[in-house]
Amino acid sequence: MSTQTTGTIAVFGATGQQGGAVVDALLDHKARVRALVRNPQSDRAQALAARGVELAVIRADDPASLAAALATVEGFYFMTPEANSLEEVEAEIRIGTALVDAAVEAGVPHVVFNSVFGADRESGVPHHDSKHWIEEHLRKSGLRAVMVRPTAFMENFASVMAPSLEHGEIVLRLPLPEDVALKMISVRDVGRVAAALLLDTAEAPSGAVELVGDELTGPQIAAAFGARAGLPARYEALPLSVLPNDLDKAMFRQFAEAAEDPSDLAVVRSIEPATLDLVEWIRATGWTAPTNVAGS
């Protein structure tokens, strides 16, 4: 294993959820962090500065500003904005390519790219294939690089995939067949794994890590929430037609297809032994049953 990195680590996306988790983990290790930001006066950027994070102002369409922000760093973590349209997919590829090129120009010795599960191949999901193309550009760059590929986020169960309380029963509905296991990871653990790789306290011999903290079917997920609430639970599989756009439909198709690929949960835990499974995530976040009881 390499000697632990002690220099500055640059983070692009530090004001977002995943990049923020990387910053949290790096600061926990007392690392020096430089956040690449567009607006240093934003509340989120100022909150980072208050924690001792150095702010470097960049413009994604200005290669000189990107290379200058990466000067003298020992490691660089980046992710690209989540695309919600084909136009945004094209913009995502441009940003990702520009960041790789800037890292090459600055001579960054170690890069970690936050990609997505399955990006080792084209999947037909436009906002996942964009990351595949960025991965390919990064591989061809000659940089020492590791891809971290998160699966579905457990945090979605606190928002867009949250279970409901109906007639005294926990109900979970997803556009996923009930016999399909959903691979998932907590955002916290995305940050911890990326930080370990950036700091050289862990390695990814294959050059990529598929981030899976747990994999459960819909009924098993519902049961986990029901057990926490002390209530009965059930799962209802929904048709893909309930999803608002073609990108989301393609993504859930890929979730179903990904279930066919075996996961080695031990790989992630070899890097971050405290990786959360879903039951642990439910407990750690203090999840409680919703109060909007249907039919009461």
N, C-alpha and C positions, 0 to 999 in steps of 0.2 A: 504494500500500500504506500502511496505517496506521502511525503511529509505534509503535515497540515498547512493549508494556506493561511498566511497571516496578513496579507496585503488587502487592499481595498477591493470589494466586490461591487460591480455595477449591476443595477437592476432596472430593467425597462418594464413598466407595468406595475410599479411599486404602489401606486395609488388605487389599484384594483384589488379584487378579492384574492386571487391566487398570488399575484406579485406581492401583495401585502403580507400574505402568510409566509412567503420566502423571507421578506424583511424581518418579520417577527422572529423567525427561526435563526436567522443570521445574527440578530441583535442578542438573542438568548445565548449565542456562542461568543459574544463580545467582539464580533467581527466589525470591521469598518465598512460602511455601506454608502454607496453613491447612487442616488436615485436619478434616473434620466426622466425629466418631466418637461411638459410643454408649458405649463403655467405654474411657476414657483409660488405665486401668490394664492393659489387655490387653498381651500381649507385643508384638504387632504395632504397637499404638499407641505403646508406649514406644520401640520401635525407630525409629519415625518421629521422635519427639521428640528422640532421641539424635542424629539427623541435622539438627536445627535446624528441624524442622517444628512450627509452632504447632498445638496441639490445641484444638478447639472442641467442647464436649460438646453433643450434640443428642439429641432424641427425635423420631422420625419422626412421632409422633402429637401433637406439640406445636408448632404453627405459630410461636409466639413464639420458641422456642429456635432454630428454623431461620432465621427472619428475623434474629435477633440474631447468629447465626454468620456470616451473609452481609453484615453491615454493613461498609461501607467497602471491600469487595473490588473489584478491577478486573475480575476474571474468575471464572467458576464452571464447573467441570467436574463432571458427575454421570452416574452410571449407575444402573440399578436392579437389584435382586437377580435372579439367574436363577431363573425359576419352573420347578418340576417337577410342578406339579399345577394344576388350575383354580383352587383356592383361593389358591394362591400367585400366580397370574396376577392375580387381583383385588387382592391385597395390593400387588403390584408397581405396578399402575396408581395405587393410592391414594398410595403413596410418591412416585412420579414427579410426580403432580399437585401434591402438597404442596410438593415442592421447587421446582417452577415458580412456584407461588403465592408462596412465600417469596422467591424471587428478584425477583419483581415488587414485593413489599412493600419489599424492601431496596434497590430501584433498581439492581440489578446491571447494569453496562453491557454485559457480553458473556458469553454462555453457550455452552458446548459440551456437547451431549448425546451420550453414547455409546449409540447405538441398535443396529441390526442390519441387515445387507444385505437390501434389499427392503422396508424398512419405509415406503417412500413410498406403499405401497398395502397393503390387507388381503390376506393370503396364505392364511388358513385355518389357520395355525400359531398356536395360542393364545399361546404365550410369545414370538412375534414380533409378532403383532398388538397385544399390549399395548404394545409400543414404538411402533407406528404411532399408537396413541391418545395416547400421551404426546407424540409429535412434534406431533400435531394441536393438543393443548392448548398446547404451547410456541409454535407458530406464532400461535395466537390471542391469546397473552399480550401481544404487542407488543414483546417483548424482542428485542434483536439476538442471534440464535442461529445456530449451525451444528450440523448433525447429522453425526456420524461413524458410518459403518455398516460394522462389521467383517464379514468373511466367516468361514469356518471357520478355527480357529486351527491353525497349524503345530505348536504345542505339544501338540496332541492325539496327534501321532505319537510322543510320548514317554510316553503314558499309555493312554487308552482306544482309540486307533487304532494302537497300536504294531505294527510288523511283527514277525514271529517268525522264528526260525531253525529250519528243519526239514530234516534230512538234508543239511546243507551248503548249503541254499538259503534265501534270504530270501523270506518269503511275507507278502504283505499282503492282508488280507481286509476288505472294506467293503461295506455294503449300498448299493452304487452301481453301476449298469451300467458295464461296462468302457470304453464309448465316450463316457462323460460326463466332462467336465472339472470337477474340483472347484476352486472359487475359494477362495483361502486367504491368510492374512496372519499375520505373527508378532505376538505380544503386544507385544514391544518396539516395533514400528513403530506399533501403535495408540497407544502412549504418546507417541511422537515426533511423530506427526502432530497429535494433540490438543494437545500442548504448543505446537507451532508456531502453531496457530490461536489458542490462548489468549493467546500472547505477541504476536500480530499480526505475526509474521515471515513469515506466509503467509496467503493468503485462499482462501475457497471461494466464488466468485462465484455459484454456484447455490444456496448455503445448505446444501449437503450434499456429503459426500465418501464414495463407495463404496470401502471399504478392501480392495483386492485387490493382493497382492504377487506372486502367481503363480496360474496355473490349469493343472492337469495332469490327465490321465486316470489311472485306477487303475494300469494297466500302466506309465505314465510315472513315477508316484510310486514304485512298487516298484523300477523300474530305477534311480532316483536313490539309493535306499537300498542296492541291490545294488552299485552302482558304488562307493559309499563303503566298503562292507564288502569289496569285491573278490570278490564271490560272485555266482553266478547268482541271478536273482530272478523271481518270478511273482506274478500278481495273481489273486485269486478274488473274483468278485462274489457277494455273499450276498443272500438275500431279506430284505425288510424285516421278516419275521416273527421274525428273530433279535433284534430290538431289544426292550428290556424294557417299553416303554410307548408309548401312542399319541402322546404329545408328541414323542418321539424319531422315531417313524415319520413323523410329519408334517414334522419338520425335514429328514429325509433326502429326502423327496419334494421339498421345496422346494430342497434342494441340486441335485437333478437338474433341476428346472425352471429354476433360476437359470443353469444352464449355457447356456441358450438366449439369455440376455441378453449382448450383447457387453461386454467389459471394456476400459477404457482404462487400462492399467497405467501409462502416462505421467503420469496425473493425480496419483496418489499420489507418484510419484518427483519430481514438480515441487515437492511440499511437503517430502518427505524423500528426498533423492537416494540415500541409502544403504539404502533399503528392501530387505529381503532377499527373494530368491526361495528356493524350497525347497532347492536345492542349497547355497546360501549359508547357509541356516538350519541344515542338517545339519552343515555344516563349523563354523559359529560355535558350535554347542552341543556340539561334540565327540562327536556320536552315534557309538556303536559297536554292532556287532551283539550281540544278546542272547546270553547264555551258556547258556540252558536249551535245549540242542539236543534236539529231539524224535527219538526212535528210536535214540539212541546208548547 
